[in-house]
Amino acid sequence: MPFTRTPTIRFILPEMIKSIRDHKGLLEEQDIVLMALAHRAIEIQKEKDAPTTPQRSTRLAP
């Protein structure tokens, strides 16, 4: 697939995922997929635990 710009590739490292702490230093770079899945599970649980509030309707200008 052609790109208008050359894509920038950056690796995600374990220390970049702030919601999961590795106090014992056991996680390595190959663990990033598992950390990402755990992070997503935490986010989903937070969404489920959040109190539901009525959402305001947004009006679009005519």
N, CA, C and O atoms as CSV, one atom per row, in Angstrom:
chain,resi,resn,atom,element,x,y,z
A,1,MET,N,N,0.847,-1.170,0.000
A,1,MET,CA,C,0.000,0.000,0.000
A,1,MET,C,C,0.901,1.245,0.000
A,1,MET,O,O,1.791,1.355,0.844
A,2,PRO,N,N,0.690,2.154,-0.905
A,2,PRO,CA,C,1.521,3.355,-0.938
A,2,PRO,C,C,1.125,4.342,0.173
A,2,PRO,O,O,-0.051,4.473,0.512
A,3,PHE,N,N,2.109,5.016,0.720
A,3,PHE,CA,C,1.887,6.023,1.757
A,3,PHE,C,C,2.339,7.369,1.229
A,3,PHE,O,O,3.294,7.450,0.455
A,4,THR,N,N,1.658,8.427,1.644
A,4,THR,CA,C,2.097,9.767,1.253
A,4,THR,C,C,3.350,10.160,2.015
A,4,THR,O,O,4.178,10.924,1.520
A,5,ARG,N,N,3.483,9.618,3.250
A,5,ARG,CA,C,4.693,9.822,4.051
A,5,ARG,C,C,5.178,8.457,4.514
A,5,ARG,O,O,4.393,7.513,4.608
A,6,THR,N,N,6.432,8.354,4.796
A,6,THR,CA,C,6.961,7.116,5.345
A,6,THR,C,C,6.435,6.957,6.767
A,6,THR,O,O,6.596,7.869,7.578
A,7,PRO,N,N,5.812,5.829,7.090
A,7,PRO,CA,C,5.281,5.625,8.447
A,7,PRO,C,C,6.403,5.584,9.484
A,7,PRO,O,O,7.502,5.102,9.211
A,8,THR,N,N,6.110,6.092,10.660
A,8,THR,CA,C,7.046,6.027,11.777
A,8,THR,C,C,6.675,4.816,12.623
A,8,THR,O,O,5.518,4.649,13.011
A,9,ILE,N,N,7.637,4.000,12.897
A,9,ILE,CA,C,7.396,2.805,13.708
A,9,ILE,C,C,8.058,3.019,15.061
A,9,ILE,O,O,9.256,3.287,15.156
A,10,ARG,N,N,7.239,2.893,16.110
A,10,ARG,CA,C,7.766,3.006,17.471
A,10,ARG,C,C,7.355,1.762,18.248
A,10,ARG,O,O,6.214,1.312,18.148
A,11,PHE,N,N,8.261,1.222,19.002
A,11,PHE,CA,C,7.969,0.054,19.811
A,11,PHE,C,C,7.368,0.500,21.138
A,11,PHE,O,O,7.759,1.525,21.697
A,12,ILE,N,N,6.418,-0.279,21.631
A,12,ILE,CA,C,5.848,-0.032,22.942
A,12,ILE,C,C,6.625,-0.882,23.931
A,12,ILE,O,O,6.759,-2.093,23.754
A,13,LEU,N,N,7.131,-0.246,24.964
A,13,LEU,CA,C,7.899,-0.947,25.982
A,13,LEU,C,C,7.066,-1.093,27.251
A,13,LEU,O,O,6.166,-0.287,27.487
A,14,PRO,N,N,7.344,-2.097,28.068
A,14,PRO,CA,C,6.557,-2.318,29.280
A,14,PRO,C,C,6.431,-1.080,30.173
A,14,PRO,O,O,5.371,-0.854,30.756
A,15,GLU,N,N,7.472,-0.288,30.289
A,15,GLU,CA,C,7.403,0.900,31.156
A,15,GLU,C,C,6.475,1.984,30.614
A,15,GLU,O,O,6.149,2.931,31.330
A,16,MET,N,N,6.049,1.859,29.368
A,16,MET,CA,C,5.127,2.834,28.777
A,16,MET,C,C,3.680,2.600,29.194
A,16,MET,O,O,2.849,3.497,29.054
A,17,ILE,N,N,3.367,1.423,29.699
A,17,ILE,CA,C,2.001,1.129,30.119
A,17,ILE,C,C,1.907,1.451,31.601
A,17,ILE,O,O,2.329,0.663,32.447
A,18,LYS,N,N,1.351,2.617,31.907
A,18,LYS,CA,C,1.340,3.140,33.271
A,18,LYS,C,C,0.334,2.449,34.175
A,18,LYS,O,O,0.485,2.500,35.396
A,19,SER,N,N,-0.688,1.804,33.624
A,19,SER,CA,C,-1.717,1.189,34.463
A,19,SER,C,C,-1.268,-0.152,35.044
A,19,SER,O,O,-1.946,-0.703,35.911
A,20,ILE,N,N,-0.143,-0.681,34.584
A,20,ILE,CA,C,0.373,-1.949,35.088
A,20,ILE,C,C,1.798,-1.704,35.574
A,20,ILE,O,O,2.674,-1.290,34.815
A,21,ARG,N,N,2.001,-1.969,36.847
A,21,ARG,CA,C,3.319,-1.728,37.446
A,21,ARG,C,C,4.051,-3.052,37.636
A,21,ARG,O,O,3.460,-4.052,38.043
A,22,ASP,N,N,5.314,-3.041,37.342
A,22,ASP,CA,C,6.155,-4.219,37.488
A,22,ASP,C,C,7.145,-3.958,38.613
A,22,ASP,O,O,8.301,-3.614,38.364
A,23,HIS,N,N,6.689,-4.122,39.851
A,23,HIS,CA,C,7.525,-3.815,41.007
A,23,HIS,C,C,8.698,-4.784,41.161
A,23,HIS,O,O,9.716,-4.434,41.759
A,24,LYS,N,N,8.565,-5.978,40.633
A,24,LYS,CA,C,9.622,-6.981,40.776
A,24,LYS,C,C,10.555,-7.043,39.563
A,24,LYS,O,O,11.551,-7.765,39.580
A,25,GLY,N,N,10.232,-6.287,38.516
A,25,GLY,CA,C,11.087,-6.265,37.334
A,25,GLY,C,C,11.072,-7.548,36.535
A,25,GLY,O,O,12.082,-7.918,35.936
A,26,LEU,N,N,9.941,-8.234,36.518
A,26,LEU,CA,C,9.846,-9.512,35.821
A,26,LEU,C,C,9.427,-9.384,34.358
A,26,LEU,O,O,9.679,-10.287,33.560
A,27,LEU,N,N,8.792,-8.274,34.004
A,27,LEU,CA,C,8.276,-8.123,32.646
A,27,LEU,C,C,9.382,-7.719,31.690
A,27,LEU,O,O,10.267,-6.932,32.026
A,28,GLU,N,N,9.309,-8.280,30.491
A,28,GLU,CA,C,10.274,-7.959,29.448
A,28,GLU,C,C,9.517,-7.492,28.210
A,28,GLU,O,O,8.286,-7.485,28.188
A,29,GLU,N,N,10.258,-7.109,27.194
A,29,GLU,CA,C,9.647,-6.568,25.983
A,29,GLU,C,C,8.669,-7.533,25.328
A,29,GLU,O,O,7.669,-7.093,24.760
A,30,GLN,N,N,8.929,-8.833,25.391
A,30,GLN,CA,C,8.019,-9.789,24.749
A,30,GLN,C,C,6.699,-9.917,25.499
A,30,GLN,O,O,5.768,-10.535,24.984
A,31,ASP,N,N,6.590,-9.353,26.695
A,31,ASP,CA,C,5.365,-9.419,27.489
A,31,ASP,C,C,4.379,-8.306,27.149
A,31,ASP,O,O,3.311,-8.230,27.756
A,32,ILE,N,N,4.708,-7.457,26.210
A,32,ILE,CA,C,3.891,-6.279,25.920
A,32,ILE,C,C,2.484,-6.650,25.445
A,32,ILE,O,O,1.531,-5.939,25.762
A,33,VAL,N,N,2.332,-7.726,24.706
A,33,VAL,CA,C,1.001,-8.127,24.232
A,33,VAL,C,C,0.120,-8.503,25.419
A,33,VAL,O,O,-1.033,-8.080,25.497
A,34,LEU,N,N,0.651,-9.284,26.329
A,34,LEU,CA,C,-0.114,-9.653,27.524
A,34,LEU,C,C,-0.436,-8.431,28.378
A,34,LEU,O,O,-1.529,-8.325,28.935
A,35,MET,N,N,0.515,-7.515,28.477
A,35,MET,CA,C,0.269,-6.288,29.238
A,35,MET,C,C,-0.829,-5.456,28.588
A,35,MET,O,O,-1.670,-4.883,29.281
A,36,ALA,N,N,-0.826,-5.389,27.275
A,36,ALA,CA,C,-1.857,-4.635,26.561
A,36,ALA,C,C,-3.232,-5.255,26.786
A,36,ALA,O,O,-4.213,-4.535,26.976
A,37,LEU,N,N,-3.309,-6.567,26.766
A,37,LEU,CA,C,-4.586,-7.241,27.032
A,37,LEU,C,C,-5.048,-6.990,28.468
A,37,LEU,O,O,-6.231,-6.745,28.708
A,38,ALA,N,N,-4.125,-7.051,29.411
A,38,ALA,CA,C,-4.473,-6.779,30.811
A,38,ALA,C,C,-4.925,-5.329,30.971
A,38,ALA,O,O,-5.879,-5.053,31.700
A,39,HIS,N,N,-4.252,-4.410,30.302
A,39,HIS,CA,C,-4.629,-2.999,30.356
A,39,HIS,C,C,-6.053,-2.803,29.822
A,39,HIS,O,O,-6.851,-2.072,30.409
A,40,ARG,N,N,-6.350,-3.452,28.725
A,40,ARG,CA,C,-7.698,-3.332,28.139
A,40,ARG,C,C,-8.754,-3.915,29.071
A,40,ARG,O,O,-9.845,-3.358,29.198
A,41,ALA,N,N,-8.439,-5.032,29.724
A,41,ALA,CA,C,-9.375,-5.634,30.678
A,41,ALA,C,C,-9.641,-4.683,31.844
A,41,ALA,O,O,-10.775,-4.574,32.312
A,42,ILE,N,N,-8.605,-4.001,32.310
A,42,ILE,CA,C,-8.765,-3.017,33.389
A,42,ILE,C,C,-9.673,-1.886,32.927
A,42,ILE,O,O,-10.558,-1.460,33.669
A,43,GLU,N,N,-9.462,-1.398,31.714
A,43,GLU,CA,C,-10.291,-0.318,31.183
A,43,GLU,C,C,-11.754,-0.742,31.046
A,43,GLU,O,O,-12.653,0.031,31.376
A,44,ILE,N,N,-11.998,-1.946,30.568
A,44,ILE,CA,C,-13.371,-2.444,30.424
A,44,ILE,C,C,-14.036,-2.535,31.791
A,44,ILE,O,O,-15.200,-2.165,31.944
A,45,GLN,N,N,-13.299,-3.028,32.787
A,45,GLN,CA,C,-13.863,-3.144,34.130
A,45,GLN,C,C,-14.188,-1.767,34.705
A,45,GLN,O,O,-15.218,-1.598,35.358
A,46,LYS,N,N,-13.324,-0.786,34.468
A,46,LYS,CA,C,-13.591,0.580,34.930
A,46,LYS,C,C,-14.863,1.123,34.296
A,46,LYS,O,O,-15.660,1.784,34.961
A,47,GLU,N,N,-15.053,0.845,33.004
A,47,GLU,CA,C,-16.258,1.302,32.314
A,47,GLU,C,C,-17.500,0.660,32.908
A,47,GLU,O,O,-18.530,1.321,33.046
A,48,LYS,N,N,-17.420,-0.617,33.263
A,48,LYS,CA,C,-18.561,-1.311,33.854
A,48,LYS,C,C,-18.859,-0.806,35.261
A,48,LYS,O,O,-20.019,-0.743,35.668
A,49,ASP,N,N,-17.808,-0.445,36.007
A,49,ASP,CA,C,-17.971,0.007,37.384
A,49,ASP,C,C,-18.366,1.474,37.484
A,49,ASP,O,O,-18.833,1.920,38.532
A,50,ALA,N,N,-18.184,2.222,36.414
A,50,ALA,CA,C,-18.483,3.660,36.448
A,50,ALA,C,C,-19.991,3.874,36.624
A,50,ALA,O,O,-20.801,3.176,36.015
A,51,PRO,N,N,-20.351,4.843,37.461
A,51,PRO,CA,C,-21.793,5.115,37.613
A,51,PRO,C,C,-22.362,5.641,36.307
A,51,PRO,O,O,-21.716,6.404,35.589
A,52,THR,N,N,-23.565,5.224,36.018
A,52,THR,CA,C,-24.187,5.685,34.782
A,52,THR,C,C,-24.824,7.043,35.032
A,52,THR,O,O,-25.531,7.243,36.020
A,53,THR,N,N,-24.568,7.948,34.142
A,53,THR,CA,C,-25.152,9.284,34.231
A,53,THR,C,C,-25.907,9.545,32.943
A,53,THR,O,O,-25.513,9.084,31.872
A,54,PRO,N,N,-26.995,10.289,33.056
A,54,PRO,CA,C,-27.727,10.601,31.826
A,54,PRO,C,C,-26.850,11.402,30.878
A,54,PRO,O,O,-26.170,12.343,31.288
A,55,GLN,N,N,-26.870,11.028,29.633
A,55,GLN,CA,C,-26.065,11.732,28.651
A,55,GLN,C,C,-26.866,12.863,28.049
A,55,GLN,O,O,-28.054,12.726,27.756
A,56,ARG,N,N,-26.196,13.972,27.873
A,56,ARG,CA,C,-26.843,15.131,27.250
A,56,ARG,C,C,-26.881,14.935,25.750
A,56,ARG,O,O,-25.959,14.377,25.156
A,57,SER,N,N,-27.943,15.395,25.157
A,57,SER,CA,C,-27.995,15.342,23.702
A,57,SER,C,C,-27.243,16.535,23.152
A,57,SER,O,O,-27.277,17.624,23.724
A,58,THR,N,N,-26.588,16.328,22.076
A,58,THR,CA,C,-25.814,17.391,21.450
A,58,THR,C,C,-26.606,17.918,20.250
A,58,THR,O,O,-27.023,17.162,19.373
A,59,ARG,N,N,-26.793,19.223,20.243
A,59,ARG,CA,C,-27.495,19.824,19.104
A,59,ARG,C,C,-26.496,20.299,18.083
A,59,ARG,O,O,-25.466,20.885,18.416
A,60,LEU,N,N,-26.807,20.044,16.866
A,60,LEU,CA,C,-25.988,20.532,15.777
A,60,LEU,C,C,-26.556,21.862,15.304
A,60,LEU,O,O,-27.770,22.037,15.205
A,61,ALA,N,N,-25.675,22.777,15.020
A,61,ALA,CA,C,-26.120,24.074,14.531
A,61,ALA,C,C,-26.770,23.915,13.168
A,61,ALA,O,O,-26.280,23.149,12.337
A,62,PRO,N,N,-27.883,24.638,12.919
A,62,PRO,CA,C,-28.543,24.502,11.608
A,62,PRO,C,C,-27.710,25.054,10.479
A,62,PRO,O,O,-28.131,25.012,9.323
